[in-house]
């Protein structure tokens, strides 16, 4: 790879990975020689960009844009410019050119790095922006008054650069765009870094007080609020909702006056990701907050034609609502930057918001709508895309397999398990393969009330609610009446029976609240039972008894909860020979059954396994994929509840 392109990739990633400079994949970079220009393509993130992420264009063809006369209609004009940019692409380049390509072309230096640094925007989004920039950077900085992005901005910069060159005989290394960001230009990446360092150090010296950000606990009552709110917003499915709370958030949600300082956007990116106007709620009791949100959202929708994305709740925190958890995280990051800019702009005369005209332009601009789509607010979500799913015992065995499959199918997965080490490993594993969804591990003892309550709280705080609760955690200790100790029997009963009751009790509270505010919403509680719940099991009575009882709970819960459109079903798998429950060389069931003499004549583990395989008409043990087909059936249908569905290869059949 050419050294210049290597340097471009390196400097792009350097600033793209630093959230003080770039949030949500914003900004762009370029390198040019005499004939060609490499510009970050639209929709590509700087943080992990590769050489293929740059659009390569013919500079001679780009210069023809300077002389073209385009339509006065905004939509038509930008479409015409976009067409000309695409025509300038070299053959074989299949990425979409950035709308700011021409702006990079017109700057005289070889390297250009455009970002939206929070410190810089504290000035560019302030009332004293022009004067402060002149004072700090003198003859090396050009200030551009706010101009709509696209061809109009390019034309404005080109015009002012002509004037600048006549006076200074060179291009400025720094171009500050009001309510937008900064272009830093040089003939080497070392020059780019030096200029950025100078800008940052000089601005820091002028800020009276940097915002402190310390974590603040989210009130427990949020569990009575977020599940309702996620049902209030329009869409094909329930939104993902997350609350963030820290000292900076608290600074702005003290009251309506404080929140007014972030009630309008400073930059186009804030509109792209968060919409132009956040909502503020002042009520304090959960029911009152929900009804205030209903009233204000209805009014908001009538006025602007869409739902709010950001909601400040006095005393509680800042709520973001989106189609994917990734988009929700991005909204929080962008809005926190919004708050920082407002806070620090007080050092430069106070905040300077975008005008209503500028807001309307960005809100309706086709290019920005394209960026929203690429950012993940619209996407293919998978078979159970974005459903919020809890899997107890999800760190290993059957539970881990279910969690992996649910993640692959697009769900957001909460792994609840007592094994912290395995749980963290599973969370990291699932998130490495995540698309727009996310996994979360919550250390949980399903036999303890407080621990199950915490599991539900963390799920709601992180994702906003719950759609599918899979009660999978279970243990098995084989033994006959002469061998079984009362303590072992009680432990198995707590894990295999009582824990299912606790999970259903606290999960159903959230599911009921959601159904109250969306009459078309169906949710699921699914118990992973066993074939031992369908037929007694010799020298395995403690396990079979708990599983028999679980089916009784399922049928009873189903009768109670179906009026709330909560389906409750049990899945009864056959023997999962491949998992640790059976195959663990020290404590697996093959070992236990061999020692307990459950299989007459068995001399080793292979004998035990062969014995059990012969009992299955399908000739093999149950697999995760078999169970998942039953789980998907339960979730996707709306008419069946209270069932115990066998997945046993014909070993056990319904009567």
Phi, psi and omega in degrees: 000139178303139183302322180298321179289323175301314179297322180295315178299315183296313182289328178296313180292323182303311180277329181294333180271357181255111185288353171287344182246321186224129175235139173061033175074015180286181180078168176202162184223162179202159169222144178220145168247197185294328187256324190231159174230136175254117182233136177310129182286155178295135178087358179261135180276138178293331190300326181227029183296144174243177182303326182290348181276002180253134172280134180249123187233155177279119185293327179297318179290326178297323182295339177294336178298329180302326189261353182287148171258116183257164181300150176281344176284129187302308184297314180296316182300312183293328176293321178295317179296316179302319179298317180292324176297317180295325178295333182278353178296141175291152178304139179089354178270118188248009178267163184269127181296143175297148178296340182263014181303313182296327178295318176296323181295322187283341177283135191284342184280160183290317182249138176226129177235111181254120178225179180236063185298139180300316180298317180296315182288343171299331177269310185295341178254027179243164182290333182257029187302306185301312183295320182293318180295319178298318181294318187278326191236354171051231188279005177255011184226130175254131179256128179249116176301155185306131179221140179303138180299166178099213185296324181296318178295316177304314181297319180295313180297317180299317180298313182288331176294322178301315180295317181299316183296324178297324183276321189251350179063021178197168175274151176288145175283339183234128173236112180265126179254121180302133180054037181212294184163212190218137169253122176248130187227142177197172179267006176208158178290332176297321177295322177299310182300316182299316180295316179299317180298320179296315180300312183297314183294321181291322180290319180303323181296336185266345184277125184294321183206122175281144182292130175274137180235104178238141183297141176231133181300143174277131180303143181300332181297349182298336179294340178266002186241305187302317180300327177287317183297322182294341178274349187275342187266147184289155177152169179289339180214168180298144181285162167268135185228136176222146178250139176238138180220127174203181185295327178291316176301314181300326178301324185263349180251022177297319182195177184297324180295316178297318182290336180298339180286350174232027185274348176228152185282156175260327188226159177303320182300326179297324177288318182303315188263330187243000191064170193279336189224113174285163179255149178232129180247137186249344180294160186242334179272142184310309181300318181294321179297316180299313182291325175296320179295319178301310182297313184287327177291320177300315180294319179299314181297318179295324184281319188249345177087005178208171181273154173292152177255332182240134182225119172270134179240116184309124176082344184260308182149195183248125184254136173241139181233125181211180182278336179226156179291332176296317179294326178295317178298319179298317179302316179298318180296316180294318182288328175295322174298320176305314180292320178298317180300314179300315182299311185281338179296341178299338178284350185231036175097358179101168186290143175240103184279165172291151179283162178301322179296317179294320178299314182297321180298311182295319184298334184249001187284129184301320182297319180289327175296323176298318179297321177302316183295314180297325182293344173114007178282346173229129182193166168282125191252358179093176187299320177236044187308127172067006171296145179266117189235131173255134175236109176281148187064031189274006183268346183201168177062215180305317183299318179296319178298318178297315180300316179298315181295319179296320178297316180296329180277003173103359181284156166270126192243127172258119180267113179252119184203152178280337181275100186295315182300312179293324180296316178296319178300317181293318177303312181296319180298312182294321182288336175294329181259005184293151175258269175253000181261184187205149174251148179222131174261133175233116178298124189217134167253106188290352179269356182248128183303310183298324181291320178292320176300319178295322177302313181293319179299312181296324178297313180293317180299322186278320186242344177104346182177211184202140178241321183224124175246119180252107180273096187248334186305133179197159175227159180221125173234110183285154177158147178274184182299322181290335186261330188288124176274146180304322180296321178294318178300314181295321178298313180297323179292320179297317183284316189271343184235299183299320182299324177298318176300312181299316181296314180295321182300309186276331174292319184295334178298318178290316182296322177296317180298319180294319181294332180296329184253006174210102186285356177254008188266127175246143178225175188221138163245123185235122174263128170275104185266230182190161170297339177289348173275353181254342184205140180303155186228119183299134181053031179214031189294327182296317179291311181298320180298317178297321181286322173303314179297325179299321178293325175297319176297316180304311181296321181288316177299321182300317179296322183283326191257345181300327175302340177261013181059033173257112179274137179233120182218156174249141172252129186245086182287155169281195185288126179266080187296335186278344184273168183295334180304321180265319195264352180306125186293344182255318186233008181293164184295328177302317178293314181299315183292327177295314181291325182281352181069029183289335179249104182303131176085353181290129181255342180207178183297321180299324178295318180296313181298316180298322178301314183285327178294326180292339181279352183258117178306327180284349173078013180206170177281167178287147179239162180303319182297328177294315181294321183297325178299321178290320179297315179298320178301313181300316183291318190281335178271159183239007190243351185247131177209158178076019185260153171246103189265115180284138173229073193236007182066023179091359182293320174236133182236148180293146178247000000 
